[in-house]
Amino acid sequence: MHCAGCVASVENALRKVEGVEEAVVNLTLEKATVLGSVDPTQLIQSVDQTGYSAEIIDGGTGIDIQEKIDEKVELAFSHMKLAWIFTLPAMIWMSVHMAVGVAWPSLEAMDLGIFILSSVVCFFPGRGTMTSAWKSAIHFAPNMDVLIALGSLAALFTGIIKSYVDIHSFAGIAGMIMSFHLTGRYIETKARGRSSEAIQKLMNLGAKQAAVLDMEGNEVKVDVRSLVVDQIMIVRAGESIPTDGIVVEGSAAVDESMVSGESLPVMKRANDLVIGGTICADSTLRVKVSKIGQDTFLAKVIQMVEQAQTTRVPIQIFADKVVAVFVPVVLVLALITFFFWTAFPNGMKQLALTGSGLLPWTNPELSSLGMALYAAIAVLVIACPCALGLATPMALMVGSGLGAENGILIRDGAAIQRLNEVNTILFDKTGTLTEGKPAVAKVHQISGIGENDLIRMAASLERESTHPLAQAIVKLAEEKELGLDPVSEVEVVSGKGISGNYGSSILKVGSASFTNSNSEIDLSGTPVFLTLNNELIGVFEIEDTIRPDSADTIARLRRSGYRCVLVTGDRKEIADALAADLKIDQVHSEVLPDEKATIVESYQKTGKTVAMVGDGINDAPAIAQADVGIALGSGTDIAMETGEIVLTKGDLNAVLRAIRLANVTFKKIKQNLFWAFIYNVIAIPLAFAGVLHPVIAEVAMAFSSINVIGNSNRLKSIRL
């Protein structure tokens, strides 16, 4: 595929297959994503019938992808080189004739020689263009190659008929048109390869082999594709972790920069999760395989990046409608051009003369038929649907790749545009603005029992519970290195508390209702009551630690004009205190998970464009309801499946970087579309007027696509 017309043809063919619900084709990746229940062979046959070819892919390594890209670049280069080998002699031949006015060995021999050289260029290195044009034409789905082929063939045709009618031979122009076209195709192919570097880098992160323990406990090397869940891998310093797993032995600093954007190594110990593709910086780890193949974090990241590049941005819709009819319209315009130059030669020549002073290649002295063909050929080769088709996907490809390198995964390319329109940002509290790790802020002594004794008693019972508040008390006891006492007949009441025998006494830890307790103490955190034989002896005040970057993120967002809102299920006192600390505009507290979505909707009904930032655990409905859902995670499955934008680093400042990424990417999309449209708006009338040489027209056409690709690639230099 070479242009947006190709994309439209393939998409239409796929959508006609019974069982297909949706089909989206990505021009830059040359991939189609099809939703529905259908036999893959039917899809391939449908594509074949349009003149294109297709194959089912099941993923691939970075090396596989790079090899395919290198093959395409090498093939494009060989076609370009062969074309110029035959075109340059023709150009020299013509240049000498124009410079000294002498045709060597004779005018007839020179014209024949140039015709033969140009024919070789058009039908050998240009064979792919001619074949593509023929296939698309016979299937009534003309693409850009039809325009190039018709322009070249029309120019060649003048070399045949010049002996019979009063017309100048443009045969030499045919070879130059095809050569410049193939040069543009080569530069475009090479630039596309550079644009997909981010995905290639991600694919190349994975190790090809893994050291594992066999049934006898011996270390053996196996292909990473043969790994199975629960197998034990040995990862040494400097090695890439082959696949996702859980550390079972050892501790080491792990470099996660390429998958999360985290610049500093992260310390990993027993029971910690590690991600395939990250680097064990020091020491040796034994890791139990937890995920393989397409279920791994890295595979999902690559899938999400490609998915983002496949989706359509709303701003592209109009361009797609234009592209769908572009080639047929240009063919009609070329016929109209030919008609006007033959029907009104004097008027058209006068029009061309107005540009002859500025444009030295203008030659209105040609015969009427010659100028008619001259202008029609220029119209055919100047028109460029490619730039329009590449404008959005190229910017998305580079932008989503840049995001992936910085721990920002874009699942839906349309979120890029919507994030630019957001004016209200809702934040979940736990795990988003706070660490999501409750800690004991204060221990209130009600009776004469000392603080350490209260902690020991409560922790002795709470170690039997998995509740986060219980674990906060146990952690405090561990930090103080307090020995715990035995308890018996433990009973856990879900969501309320825990009780048990503590020596000859009954110990209870939990909520006020569970312990039948009441306290006049002014608390800003969550209270956990401790009773001994139904007498209140202590209160643990537990708070969730605010993220160190929360205040800075909120302040910068407010300075940028965003309205920040806190939505949480916590008590009003806790929510208000957090909002005051962070200077958040508005608070919704004591909200159930499904009610958060209703709050998002209420803002949308007032005309606000809303982004919801959460960890994807208890705020999934709200993230789904928002115009842009942003999931703040650290490589967790639930974060990967929630939201259109996933921040893998678990860093709240990444929200600011995501907004900047959306801004610069959308700006590039608008720039690309503007230049693609303005190019055609200016160039086609110039060609119609006969003031644009067909060769210059072809160079300009090639440059328009290269300009879009180059402009998109400039995103790589942006610092988020």
C-alpha positions as CSV (number, residue, x, y, z in Angstrom):
1,M,0.0,0.0,0.0
2,H,1.2,3.5,-0.9
3,C,-1.6,5.9,-0.3
4,A,-4.8,6.5,1.6
5,G,-6.7,5.3,-1.4
6,C,-5.1,1.9,-1.0
7,V,-6.3,1.9,2.7
8,A,-9.9,2.7,1.7
9,S,-9.9,0.0,-0.9
10,V,-8.6,-2.7,1.5
11,E,-10.9,-1.6,4.3
12,N,-14.0,-1.7,2.0
13,A,-13.0,-5.2,0.8
14,L,-12.6,-6.5,4.4
15,R,-15.8,-5.0,5.6
16,K,-17.8,-6.7,2.9
17,V,-16.7,-10.2,4.2
18,E,-19.6,-11.8,6.1
19,G,-19.0,-11.8,9.8
20,V,-16.7,-8.7,9.9
21,E,-17.9,-6.1,12.4
22,E,-15.1,-3.6,11.8
23,A,-11.9,-3.4,9.8
24,V,-9.2,-0.7,10.3
25,V,-6.1,-0.6,8.1
26,N,-2.9,1.2,9.1
27,L,-1.0,2.7,6.2
28,T,2.3,3.2,8.0
29,L,2.4,-0.2,9.6
30,E,0.7,-1.9,6.6
31,K,-1.5,-3.9,9.0
32,A,-5.2,-4.5,9.2
33,T,-7.1,-5.1,12.5
34,V,-10.3,-7.0,11.9
35,L,-13.1,-7.5,14.5
36,G,-15.7,-10.2,14.1
37,S,-16.2,-13.9,13.6
38,V,-14.7,-14.9,10.2
39,D,-12.4,-17.4,8.6
40,P,-9.0,-15.7,8.0
41,T,-8.7,-17.2,4.6
42,Q,-11.8,-15.3,3.5
43,L,-10.1,-12.1,4.6
44,I,-7.0,-12.9,2.6
45,Q,-9.1,-13.8,-0.5
46,S,-11.1,-10.6,-0.2
47,V,-7.8,-8.5,-0.1
48,D,-6.4,-10.5,-3.0
49,Q,-9.5,-9.6,-5.1
50,T,-8.7,-5.9,-4.7
51,G,-5.3,-6.4,-6.2
52,Y,-3.3,-6.4,-3.0
53,S,-2.0,-9.4,-1.0
54,A,-2.3,-10.2,2.7
55,E,-1.1,-12.7,5.3
56,I,-2.1,-13.5,8.8
57,I,0.5,-12.4,11.4
58,D,0.9,-13.7,14.9
59,G,3.4,-11.2,16.2
60,G,7.1,-11.3,15.7
61,T,10.4,-10.3,17.3
62,G,12.1,-7.0,16.7
63,I,14.7,-8.8,14.5
64,D,11.9,-10.1,12.3
65,I,10.3,-6.7,12.0
66,Q,13.6,-5.0,11.3
67,E,14.5,-7.6,8.6
68,K,11.2,-6.9,6.8
69,I,11.8,-3.1,7.0
70,D,15.4,-3.5,5.8
71,E,14.2,-5.7,2.9
72,K,11.6,-3.0,1.8
73,V,14.3,-0.3,2.0
74,E,16.8,-2.3,0.0
75,L,14.2,-3.1,-2.6
76,A,13.1,0.5,-2.9
77,F,16.8,1.6,-3.2
78,S,17.5,-1.0,-5.9
79,H,14.4,0.2,-7.9
80,M,15.5,3.9,-7.5
81,K,19.1,3.1,-8.5
82,L,18.1,1.2,-11.6
83,A,15.7,3.9,-12.7
84,W,18.4,6.6,-12.5
85,I,20.9,4.4,-14.3
86,F,18.7,4.7,-17.4
87,T,17.2,8.2,-16.7
88,L,20.5,10.1,-16.3
89,P,21.8,9.3,-19.8
90,A,18.4,10.5,-21.2
91,M,18.6,13.7,-19.2
92,I,22.2,14.4,-20.3
93,W,21.2,13.7,-23.9
94,M,18.3,16.2,-23.7
95,S,20.4,18.8,-21.8
96,V,23.1,18.8,-24.5
97,H,20.5,19.2,-27.2
98,M,18.9,22.2,-25.3
99,A,22.2,23.8,-24.5
100,V,23.9,23.6,-28.0
101,G,20.9,23.1,-30.2
102,V,22.4,20.0,-31.8
103,A,20.8,16.5,-31.6
104,W,23.3,13.7,-31.7
105,P,23.6,11.6,-33.8
106,S,20.2,12.9,-35.2
107,L,16.9,14.2,-33.9
108,E,15.1,11.0,-34.8
109,A,17.8,8.8,-33.2
110,M,17.9,10.9,-30.1
111,D,14.1,10.8,-29.7
112,L,14.1,7.0,-30.2
113,G,16.9,6.5,-27.7
114,I,15.2,8.6,-25.1
115,F,12.0,6.8,-25.7
116,I,13.7,3.4,-25.2
117,L,15.5,4.6,-22.0
118,S,12.3,6.0,-20.5
119,S,10.4,2.8,-21.5
120,V,12.9,0.7,-19.6
121,V,12.5,2.9,-16.5
122,C,8.7,2.8,-16.6
123,F,8.4,-1.0,-17.2
124,F,11.3,-2.4,-15.2
125,P,12.1,-0.5,-12.0
126,G,8.7,1.1,-12.4
127,R,6.9,-2.3,-12.9
128,G,5.6,-2.3,-9.3
129,T,3.9,1.0,-9.8
130,M,2.4,0.0,-13.2
131,T,1.2,-3.3,-11.8
132,S,-0.4,-1.7,-8.8
133,A,-2.1,0.9,-11.0
134,W,-3.5,-1.8,-13.3
135,K,-4.8,-4.0,-10.5
136,S,-6.5,-1.1,-8.7
137,A,-8.0,0.2,-12.0
138,I,-9.5,-3.1,-13.0
139,H,-11.1,-3.4,-9.5
140,F,-12.5,0.1,-9.8
141,A,-10.5,1.3,-6.8
142,P,-7.9,3.7,-8.4
143,N,-5.0,4.6,-6.2
144,M,-2.1,7.1,-6.4
145,D,-0.2,4.7,-8.7
146,V,-2.9,5.2,-11.3
147,L,-2.0,8.9,-11.5
148,I,1.7,8.2,-11.8
149,A,1.2,5.4,-14.3
150,L,-1.1,7.5,-16.5
151,G,1.2,10.5,-16.3
152,S,4.2,8.4,-17.4
153,L,2.3,6.5,-20.1
154,A,0.9,9.7,-21.5
155,A,4.3,11.2,-21.7
156,L,5.7,8.1,-23.4
157,F,2.8,8.1,-25.8
158,T,3.9,11.4,-27.2
159,G,7.1,9.8,-28.3
160,I,5.1,7.4,-30.5
161,I,2.6,9.8,-32.0
162,K,5.0,12.8,-32.6
163,S,5.7,11.5,-36.1
164,Y,2.0,11.6,-37.0
165,V,0.7,14.8,-35.2
166,D,2.1,18.2,-34.3
167,I,3.2,17.5,-30.8
168,H,6.5,17.7,-28.9
169,S,7.9,14.4,-27.5
170,F,7.7,14.2,-23.7
171,A,9.1,10.7,-23.6
172,G,12.1,11.8,-21.6
173,I,9.8,13.3,-19.0
174,A,8.2,9.9,-18.5
175,G,11.5,8.4,-17.2
176,M,12.1,11.4,-15.0
177,I,8.6,11.3,-13.5
178,M,9.0,7.6,-12.6
179,S,12.6,8.1,-11.3
180,F,11.6,10.9,-9.0
181,H,8.6,8.9,-7.9
182,L,10.8,5.9,-7.0
183,T,13.2,8.2,-5.2
184,G,10.4,9.6,-3.2
185,R,9.2,6.1,-2.5
186,Y,12.6,5.1,-1.2
187,I,13.0,8.1,1.1
188,E,9.5,7.6,2.4
189,T,10.1,3.9,3.0
190,K,13.3,4.7,4.9
191,A,11.7,7.4,6.9
192,R,8.8,5.1,7.9
193,G,11.3,2.6,9.2
194,R,12.8,5.3,11.4
195,S,9.3,6.3,12.6
196,S,8.7,2.8,14.0
197,E,11.9,2.6,15.9
198,A,10.1,2.8,19.2
199,I,8.2,-0.4,18.6
200,Q,11.3,-2.1,17.3
201,K,13.2,-1.1,20.4
202,L,10.5,-2.6,22.6
203,M,10.5,-5.8,20.6
204,N,14.2,-6.1,20.9
205,L,14.1,-5.8,24.7
206,G,13.1,-9.5,25.1
207,A,15.8,-12.0,25.6
208,K,16.0,-14.8,23.0
209,Q,17.2,-17.4,25.5
210,A,16.6,-18.1,29.2
211,A,18.6,-20.0,31.8
212,V,16.2,-22.3,33.7
213,L,16.4,-25.1,36.2
214,D,15.5,-28.6,34.8
215,M,13.8,-31.4,36.7
216,E,17.1,-32.4,38.3
217,G,17.9,-28.9,39.4
218,N,20.6,-28.4,36.7
219,E,20.8,-25.1,34.8
220,V,20.1,-25.3,31.1
221,K,19.6,-22.8,28.3
222,V,16.2,-22.8,26.5
223,D,14.5,-20.8,23.8
224,V,12.4,-18.1,25.5
225,R,9.4,-19.3,23.5
226,S,9.5,-22.7,25.2
227,L,9.2,-21.2,28.7
228,V,6.2,-22.4,30.8
229,V,4.5,-20.9,33.8
230,D,6.1,-21.7,37.2
231,Q,9.4,-22.6,35.7
232,I,12.4,-21.1,37.6
233,M,14.7,-18.8,35.6
234,I,18.2,-17.7,36.7
235,V,19.0,-14.1,35.7
236,R,22.5,-12.8,36.3
237,A,23.8,-9.2,36.5
238,G,23.6,-7.4,33.1
239,E,21.1,-9.9,31.6
240,S,17.7,-9.1,30.3
241,I,14.9,-10.8,32.3
242,P,13.3,-13.2,29.7
243,T,9.7,-12.9,30.7
244,D,7.4,-11.7,33.5
245,G,7.8,-13.4,36.8
246,I,8.1,-13.3,40.6
247,V,11.4,-13.2,42.4
248,V,11.8,-16.3,44.6
249,E,15.4,-15.8,45.6
250,G,17.9,-13.0,45.7
251,S,17.7,-9.2,45.5
252,A,19.0,-6.9,42.7
253,A,18.5,-3.5,41.2
254,V,16.5,-3.7,38.0
255,D,16.6,-1.2,35.2
256,E,13.0,-0.6,34.1
257,S,13.6,2.5,32.1
258,M,12.6,1.1,28.7
259,V,9.2,-0.1,29.9
260,S,8.2,2.4,32.5
261,G,10.4,5.5,31.9
262,E,11.8,5.2,35.4
263,S,15.4,6.4,35.1
264,L,16.7,5.0,38.4
265,P,17.0,1.2,38.9
266,V,14.3,-0.3,41.1
267,M,15.2,-2.7,43.9
268,K,13.6,-6.1,43.6
269,R,13.4,-8.7,46.4
270,A,11.6,-12.0,47.1
271,N,7.9,-11.9,46.1
272,D,8.4,-8.8,44.0
273,L,7.1,-8.8,40.4
274,V,9.6,-8.3,37.6
275,I,8.9,-7.4,33.9
276,G,10.3,-9.3,31.0
277,G,12.7,-7.1,29.0
278,T,14.0,-5.2,32.0
279,I,17.7,-5.5,32.9
280,C,19.1,-7.1,36.1
281,A,21.7,-4.5,36.9
282,D,23.5,-6.3,39.7
283,S,23.6,-9.6,41.6
284,T,21.6,-12.7,40.6
285,L,17.9,-13.4,40.8
286,R,15.9,-16.6,40.7
287,V,12.6,-15.8,39.1
288,K,9.4,-17.9,38.8
289,V,7.7,-17.5,35.4
290,S,4.3,-16.0,35.8
291,K,3.4,-14.9,32.2
292,I,4.5,-16.0,28.8
293,G,4.0,-15.0,25.1
294,Q,1.2,-12.5,24.4
295,D,0.2,-12.3,28.1
296,T,3.4,-10.5,29.1
297,F,3.5,-6.9,30.0
298,L,5.9,-6.1,27.2
299,A,3.7,-7.8,24.6
300,K,0.7,-5.9,25.9
301,V,2.6,-2.6,25.6
302,I,3.6,-3.3,22.0
303,Q,0.0,-4.3,21.2
304,M,-1.3,-1.1,22.8
305,V,1.2,1.1,20.9
306,E,0.2,-0.5,17.6
307,Q,-3.5,-0.2,18.5
308,A,-3.1,3.5,19.2
309,Q,-1.5,3.9,15.7
310,T,-4.4,2.1,14.1
311,T,-7.2,4.1,15.6
312,R,-8.5,7.2,13.8
313,V,-8.4,10.6,15.3
314,P,-11.7,12.6,14.7
315,I,-9.8,15.4,12.9
316,Q,-8.8,12.8,10.3
317,I,-12.4,12.1,9.3
318,F,-12.8,14.9,6.8
319,A,-9.4,14.0,5.3
320,D,-10.5,10.4,4.9
321,K,-13.7,11.5,3.1
322,V,-11.5,13.6,0.7
323,V,-9.1,10.8,0.1
324,A,-11.9,8.4,-0.7
325,V,-12.8,10.3,-3.9
326,F,-9.4,12.0,-4.5
327,V,-8.0,9.9,-7.3
328,P,-11.3,9.8,-9.4
329,V,-11.6,13.6,-8.9
330,V,-8.0,14.1,-10.1
331,L,-8.6,11.9,-13.1
332,V,-11.7,14.1,-14.0
333,L,-9.6,17.3,-13.4
334,A,-6.9,16.0,-15.8
335,L,-9.6,15.4,-18.5
336,I,-11.0,18.9,-17.9
337,T,-7.5,20.3,-18.1
338,F,-6.9,18.5,-21.4
339,F,-10.3,19.7,-22.7
340,F,-9.8,23.4,-21.8
341,W,-6.3,23.4,-23.4
342,T,-7.6,21.9,-26.6
343,A,-10.9,23.9,-26.7
344,F,-9.6,27.3,-25.6
345,P,-5.9,27.2,-26.5
346,N,-5.3,30.9,-26.9
347,G,-6.9,31.8,-23.6
348,M,-5.1,29.0,-21.8
349,K,-1.7,30.1,-23.3
350,Q,-2.3,33.6,-22.2
351,L,-2.9,32.3,-18.7
352,A,0.4,30.3,-18.9
353,L,2.3,33.4,-20.2
354,T,1.5,35.3,-17.0
355,G,3.6,32.8,-15.1
356,S,6.4,32.4,-17.6
357,G,8.5,35.3,-16.2
358,L,8.6,33.7,-12.7
359,L,8.6,30.0,-13.8
360,P,11.4,29.5,-16.4
361,W,10.2,26.0,-17.3
362,T,6.9,27.3,-18.6
363,N,6.7,26.8,-22.4
364,P,3.4,28.1,-23.9
365,E,5.0,28.0,-27.3
366,L,4.2,24.3,-27.6
367,S,1.4,23.3,-29.9
368,S,-2.2,23.3,-28.4
369,L,-2.2,19.5,-28.2
370,G,1.3,19.5,-26.7
371,M,0.3,22.0,-24.0
372,A,-2.9,20.1,-23.3
373,L,-0.9,16.9,-22.6
374,Y,1.8,18.9,-20.8
375,A,-0.8,20.4,-18.4
376,A,-2.8,17.2,-18.0
377,I,0.3,15.2,-17.1
378,A,1.3,17.8,-14.5
379,V,-2.2,17.6,-12.9
380,L,-2.0,13.8,-12.7
381,V,1.5,13.7,-11.1
382,I,1.2,16.8,-8.8
383,A,-1.9,15.6,-7.0
384,C,-1.0,13.7,-3.8
385,P,-3.4,11.8,-1.6
386,C,-0.4,10.2,0.2
387,A,0.3,13.3,2.3
388,L,-3.3,13.4,3.4
389,G,-3.3,9.7,4.3
390,L,0.0,9.9,6.2
391,A,-0.7,13.1,8.1
392,T,-2.4,11.5,11.1
393,P,-1.0,7.9,11.3
394,M,2.7,9.1,11.0
395,A,2.3,11.6,13.9
396,L,0.5,9.0,15.9
397,M,3.2,6.4,15.2
398,V,6.0,8.7,16.4
399,G,4.0,10.2,19.3
400,S,2.8,6.9,20.7
401,G,6.4,5.5,20.4
402,L,7.7,8.6,22.2
403,G,5.1,8.0,24.9
404,A,6.0,4.3,25.3
405,E,9.6,5.3,25.9
406,N,8.5,7.6,28.6
407,G,6.1,5.2,30.4
408,I,3.0,6.7,28.7
409,L,0.9,4.1,26.8
410,I,-1.8,5.4,24.5
411,R,-4.5,2.7,23.8
412,D,-6.7,4.9,21.7
413,G,-5.2,7.4,19.3
414,A,-8.4,9.5,19.4
415,A,-7.6,10.3,23.1
416,I,-4.8,12.5,21.7
417,Q,-7.4,14.9,20.3
418,R,-9.8,14.6,23.3
419,L,-7.0,15.3,25.8
420,N,-6.3,18.6,24.1
421,E,-10.0,19.5,24.7
422,V,-10.0,18.5,28.4
423,N,-10.7,21.3,30.9
424,T,-11.6,19.4,34.0
425,I,-9.6,16.6,35.6
426,L,-11.0,14.3,38.3
427,F,-8.7,12.4,40.6
428,D,-9.3,9.3,42.6
429,K,-7.6,9.5,46.1
430,T,-6.3,6.1,47.1
431,G,-3.4,5.0,45.0
432,T,-3.6,8.1,42.8
433,L,-3.0,11.2,44.9
434,T,-1.9,9.0,47.8
435,E,0.5,6.1,47.9
436,G,-2.3,3.6,48.6
437,K,-0.3,2.3,51.5
438,P,-2.0,3.1,54.8
439,A,0.4,3.9,57.7
440,V,-0.2,4.5,61.4
441,A,0.0,8.3,61.9
442,K,-0.6,8.3,65.7
443,V,-1.5,6.0,68.6
444,H,-3.9,7.5,71.1
445,Q,-3.6,6.0,74.6
446,I,-7.0,5.8,76.4
447,S,-6.0,3.8,79.5
448,G,-2.7,3.6,81.2
449,I,-1.2,1.0,78.9
450,G,1.9,2.2,77.1
451,E,2.1,2.9,73.3
452,N,4.4,0.0,72.5
453,D,2.2,-2.4,74.5
454,L,-0.9,-1.2,72.6
455,I,0.9,-1.7,69.3
456,R,2.1,-5.2,70.3
457,M,-1.4,-6.3,71.4
458,A,-3.1,-5.0,68.3
459,A,-0.5,-6.4,65.9
460,S,-0.6,-9.8,67.6
461,L,-4.2,-10.0,66.5
462,E,-4.0,-8.1,63.3
463,R,-1.3,-10.3,61.8
464,E,-4.1,-12.8,61.2
465,S,-5.9,-10.3,58.9
466,T,-5.0,-9.3,55.3
467,H,-6.9,-6.0,55.6
468,P,-4.7,-3.0,54.6
469,L,-5.4,-1.2,57.9
470,A,-4.5,-4.3,59.8
471,Q,-1.2,-4.6,57.8
472,A,-0.4,-1.0,58.7
473,I,-0.4,-1.8,62.4
474,V,1.6,-5.0,61.9
475,K,4.2,-3.1,59.8
476,L,4.5,-0.5,62.7
477,A,5.2,-3.3,65.1
478,E,7.9,-4.8,62.8
479,E,9.5,-1.4,62.4
480,K,9.7,-1.0,66.2
481,E,10.9,-4.7,66.4
482,L,8.2,-5.6,68.9
483,G,7.8,-9.3,69.7
484,L,4.2,-10.4,69.2
485,D,2.1,-12.5,71.6
486,P,0.1,-15.6,70.9
487,V,-3.7,-15.3,70.3
488,S,-6.3,-18.0,69.9
489,E,-9.9,-18.5,68.7
490,V,-9.4,-15.7,66.1
491,E,-12.5,-14.5,64.3
492,V,-12.5,-12.1,61.4
493,V,-15.6,-10.2,60.5
494,S,-15.1,-8.9,56.9
495,G,-15.0,-5.1,56.6
496,K,-15.5,-4.6,60.4
497,G,-12.7,-6.1,62.5
498,I,-11.1,-9.0,64.2
499,S,-11.4,-10.6,67.7
500,G,-9.6,-13.3,69.6
501,N,-8.4,-14.6,73.0
502,Y,-5.4,-12.8,74.3
503,G,-4.3,-14.8,77.3
504,S,-7.4,-14.9,79.5
505,S,-8.8,-11.7,78.0
506,I,-10.9,-11.0,74.9
507,L,-9.2,-8.6,72.4
508,K,-11.0,-6.7,69.6
509,V,-9.6,-4.5,66.9
510,G,-11.7,-2.8,64.3
511,S,-14.4,-0.2,63.7
512,A,-16.3,1.7,66.3
513,S,-19.5,-0.4,65.7
514,F,-17.5,-3.6,65.9
515,T,-15.8,-2.8,69.2
516,N,-18.8,-0.8,70.6
517,S,-16.5,2.1,71.1
518,N,-16.8,5.8,71.0
519,S,-14.1,8.4,71.4
520,E,-14.1,12.2,71.7
521,I,-10.7,12.4,70.1
522,D,-10.5,14.7,67.1
523,L,-9.3,12.5,64.2
524,S,-8.2,13.5,60.7
525,G,-7.3,9.9,59.7
526,T,-9.2,6.6,59.8
527,P,-9.6,5.3,63.4
528,V,-9.0,1.7,64.3
529,F,-10.3,0.9,67.9
530,L,-8.6,-1.5,70.3
531,T,-10.6,-2.9,73.2
532,L,-9.7,-5.3,76.0
533,N,-12.6,-7.1,77.6
534,N,-14.9,-4.6,75.8
535,E,-13.1,-1.6,77.4
536,L,-11.5,0.9,75.0
537,I,-7.8,1.1,75.6
538,G,-6.4,2.7,72.5
539,V,-7.1,4.2,69.1
540,F,-4.9,3.9,66.0
541,E,-5.1,6.8,63.6
542,I,-4.3,5.6,60.2
543,E,-3.6,7.8,57.2
544,D,-2.7,7.2,53.5
545,T,0.5,8.9,52.7
546,I,0.3,11.7,50.1
547,R,2.4,11.1,47.0
548,P,5.5,13.4,47.0
549,D,4.6,14.7,43.5
550,S,0.8,15.2,44.1
551,A,1.1,18.8,45.3
552,D,3.4,19.9,42.4
553,T,1.2,18.1,39.8
554,I,-2.0,19.7,41.0
555,A,-0.4,23.2,41.3
556,R,1.0,23.0,37.7
557,L,-2.4,21.8,36.4
558,R,-4.2,24.7,38.1
559,R,-1.7,27.2,36.7
560,S,-2.4,25.8,33.3
561,G,-6.1,26.4,33.7
562,Y,-7.4,23.0,34.5
563,R,-10.1,22.5,37.1
564,C,-9.0,19.8,39.5
565,V,-11.6,17.7,41.4
566,L,-11.2,15.0,44.1
567,V,-13.5,12.0,44.0
568,T,-13.2,9.5,46.8
569,G,-15.0,7.0,48.9
570,D,-13.2,8.2,52.1
571,R,-14.9,10.1,54.9
572,K,-15.6,13.8,54.3
573,E,-13.1,14.9,57.0
574,I,-10.2,12.9,55.3
575,A,-11.1,14.1,51.8
576,D,-11.4,17.7,52.9
577,A,-8.1,17.6,54.7
578,L,-6.4,16.2,51.6
579,A,-8.0,18.7,49.3
580,A,-6.9,21.6,51.5
581,D,-3.3,20.3,51.5
582,L,-3.2,20.0,47.7
583,K,-5.4,23.1,47.0
584,I,-7.9,21.1,45.0
585,D,-10.9,23.1,43.8
586,Q,-13.8,20.7,44.6
587,V,-14.3,17.5,46.6
588,H,-16.8,14.6,46.3
589,S,-16.4,12.3,49.3
590,E,-18.0,9.1,50.6
591,V,-18.7,8.1,47.0
592,L,-19.2,4.5,45.9
593,P,-17.3,3.2,42.9
594,D,-20.3,3.2,40.5
595,E,-21.3,6.7,41.8
596,K,-18.0,8.1,40.5
597,A,-19.2,7.5,37.0
598,T,-22.3,9.5,37.7
599,I,-20.2,12.4,39.0
600,V,-18.1,12.3,35.8
601,E,-21.3,12.4,33.8
602,S,-22.7,15.4,35.8
603,Y,-19.6,17.4,34.8
604,Q,-20.0,16.4,31.2
605,K,-23.7,17.5,31.2
606,T,-22.5,21.0,32.2
607,G,-20.3,21.2,29.0
608,K,-17.1,20.1,30.6
609,T,-14.6,17.9,28.9
610,V,-13.5,15.5,31.6
611,A,-10.4,13.4,32.2
612,M,-10.5,10.8,35.0
613,V,-7.2,9.8,36.7
614,G,-7.3,6.6,38.8
615,D,-5.5,3.3,39.4
616,G,-8.2,1.3,37.6
617,I,-9.1,-0.7,40.7
618,N,-12.3,0.8,42.1
619,D,-12.8,3.6,39.6
620,A,-13.0,1.6,36.3
621,P,-16.6,2.8,35.6
622,A,-15.6,6.5,36.0
623,I,-12.5,6.0,33.8
624,A,-14.7,4.5,31.1
625,Q,-17.3,7.3,31.4
626,A,-14.7,10.1,31.1
627,D,-13.8,11.7,27.8
628,V,-10.3,10.6,28.5
629,G,-9.6,7.8,31.0
630,I,-6.1,7.9,32.5
631,A,-5.0,4.8,34.5
632,L,-2.1,5.3,36.9
633,G,-0.4,1.9,37.4
634,S,2.9,0.2,37.7
635,G,2.6,-2.5,35.1
636,T,-0.5,-4.1,36.7
637,D,-3.0,-6.0,34.5
638,I,-5.9,-4.0,35.8
639,A,-4.3,-0.7,34.8
640,M,-3.4,-2.0,31.4
641,E,-7.0,-3.0,30.7
642,T,-8.5,0.3,32.0
643,G,-8.3,3.8,30.4
644,E,-7.3,5.1,27.1
645,I,-4.0,6.3,28.5
646,V,-1.9,4.2,30.9
647,L,0.9,5.7,32.9
648,T,3.1,2.7,33.7
649,K,5.6,4.5,35.9
650,G,3.1,5.1,38.7
651,D,4.3,8.7,38.8
652,L,1.6,11.4,39.0
653,N,3.8,13.9,37.2
654,A,3.3,11.6,34.2
655,V,-0.2,13.1,33.9
656,L,1.5,16.4,32.9
657,R,3.8,14.6,30.5
658,A,0.8,12.8,28.9
659,I,-0.9,16.2,28.4
660,R,2.2,17.6,26.8
661,L,2.6,14.5,24.6
662,A,-1.0,14.9,23.5
663,N,-0.5,18.6,22.8
664,V,2.6,18.3,20.7
665,T,1.3,15.2,18.8
666,F,-2.0,16.8,18.0
667,K,-0.2,20.0,16.9
668,K,1.9,17.8,14.4
669,I,-1.3,16.2,13.1
670,K,-2.8,19.6,12.4
671,Q,0.4,20.9,10.8
672,N,0.6,17.7,8.6
673,L,-3.1,18.0,7.5
674,F,-2.7,21.8,6.8
675,W,0.3,21.4,4.6
676,A,-1.1,18.4,2.8
677,F,-4.3,20.3,2.0
678,I,-2.6,23.6,1.1
679,Y,-0.2,21.8,-1.1
680,N,-3.0,20.3,-3.2
681,V,-5.0,23.5,-3.2
682,I,-2.1,25.5,-4.6
683,A,-0.4,22.9,-6.8
684,I,-3.4,21.6,-8.8
685,P,-4.5,25.0,-10.1
686,L,-0.8,25.8,-11.1
687,A,-0.7,22.5,-13.0
688,F,-4.0,23.2,-14.7
689,A,-2.7,26.6,-15.8
690,G,0.2,24.9,-17.6
691,V,2.9,26.7,-15.5
692,L,4.1,23.6,-13.7
693,H,6.5,21.3,-15.4
694,P,5.5,17.7,-15.0
695,V,8.9,16.7,-13.6
696,I,8.8,19.6,-11.1
697,A,5.3,18.5,-10.2
698,E,6.5,14.9,-9.5
699,V,9.3,16.3,-7.3
700,A,6.8,18.4,-5.4
701,M,4.5,15.5,-5.0
702,A,7.2,13.3,-3.5
703,F,8.3,16.1,-1.3
704,S,4.8,16.6,0.2
705,S,4.8,13.1,1.6
706,I,8.4,13.3,2.8
707,N,7.6,16.6,4.5
708,V,4.8,15.0,6.4
709,I,7.0,12.1,7.5
710,G,9.9,14.5,8.4
711,N,7.6,16.8,10.4
712,S,6.3,13.8,12.3
713,N,9.8,12.5,13.1
714,R,10.6,15.9,14.7
715,L,8.5,14.7,17.6
716,K,11.4,12.5,18.6
717,S,13.4,15.6,19.7
718,I,10.6,16.7,22.1
719,R,11.4,16.4,25.8
720,L,8.3,15.6,27.8
